[in-house]
């Protein structure tokens, strides 16, 4: 009836059991030599709680399984023998059901212990590290042994020692050296003061946005504008006699051309706002009369006739050149600031102050700041006016 | 000023025969040197004589005068028959050419107000609610 394989397995199981029983006996011997380790008078720590509960769990498991093998049912519960008022009355009796209850309880407690252990992981790791390397170094400041379980910052580490970083307490120093060994930039941290790099101060120039830069860029010269389109014919025929094809000169002109093509292709007019439609009509007229629409439409359109349009790019580039030449000469970053500080020319100033004077009411007092210096002519004109008024 | 007997030149560009919509469509360039503008009716007459169709079949729209006068560009369609024109033309152009009547509706605001007033009633009473509530005296 018994297979030969089964007896081999059985032998293996018996051997395992013998080995484990002998190792358990060794542990029990060592425990017997130190009876105070089982003493829980001072309270029980979290880590030893786990061991004790596991032990009781195994105990009950063995009893339950032996009862089950015999064939008893697992539901018999009994009250403990002692009276209710006895102080050391256990919570459960000796029935089999009580053992099962105890196993369930032990499981729940173990789960909760696991959570608590997770919360205290940092402290436990420190303990383990201390246990692994017992290093009793003295704290140079206090003269007392550095308590590796003290979790407050160690001012010893911040001090400037002669030996450098080596005098920090054992596990902490390892931690720090472990950290600094990372990374390519290895700052020699041996108690030196950090000195930032010395950089000369640079003036702050506001960065112009792209649209602003585009607006303020000098317009492409109309003579060169046609080169990109057809370099083999640098001189192109035009009906207006003013220059090369205006529709290729500027972005606005190209857009209008494209719009026209779109409309003709799709057999319908594009819906536009009134202002847009007016602007379009005006631009188309300008184009037809020969302007290239370069130089931005934002500038005031009160320019006279076709001269400004024809030579607009030249005139604008001349202005820009004088602006840029000074910068090219000196070239330090403070030029913009200097420009701002300079007074504008007389014409600009008179315009500005004319506006300001008109804006503020005449009854106001003179402003607290610097008022305009009255020229002799103005004073005389004022006095004449007063005389005329008085005469009336 | 406006010399209505001055000759006009018509030029067609991008001529397409649109079989799907039963029409011929093209871009029309009108050269009118001594006149401010040419009316759509006159243009459709001229086109009808050019293409030997009925002047009601010709639809012109979208004319814009170019740089200072003398020339304008627009679009024109010539339908094959009235049925296809009524089917494919948008309502506003049919009204322009007289083939459809304009639907007279009260203003949008008025319509919406009436609807909201009618929401308060049910059934035939809705017509009674069409008028606004009489204010005081009357």
HADDOCK unambig.tbl for C-alpha pairs under 7 A between the chains (distance, minus, plus):
assign (segid A and resid 264 and name CA) (segid B and resid 27 and name CA) 6.74 0.50 0.50
assign (segid A and resid 267 and name CA) (segid B and resid 75 and name CA) 6.39 0.50 0.50
assign (segid A and resid 268 and name CA) (segid B and resid 62 and name CA) 6.91 0.50 0.50
assign (segid A and resid 269 and name CA) (segid B and resid 62 and name CA) 6.28 0.50 0.50
assign (segid A and resid 284 and name CA) (segid B and resid 67 and name CA) 6.68 0.50 0.50
assign (segid A and resid 285 and name CA) (segid B and resid 67 and name CA) 4.73 0.50 0.50
assign (segid A and resid 285 and name CA) (segid B and resid 68 and name CA) 6.99 0.50 0.50
assign (segid A and resid 288 and name CA) (segid B and resid 67 and name CA) 6.08 0.50 0.50
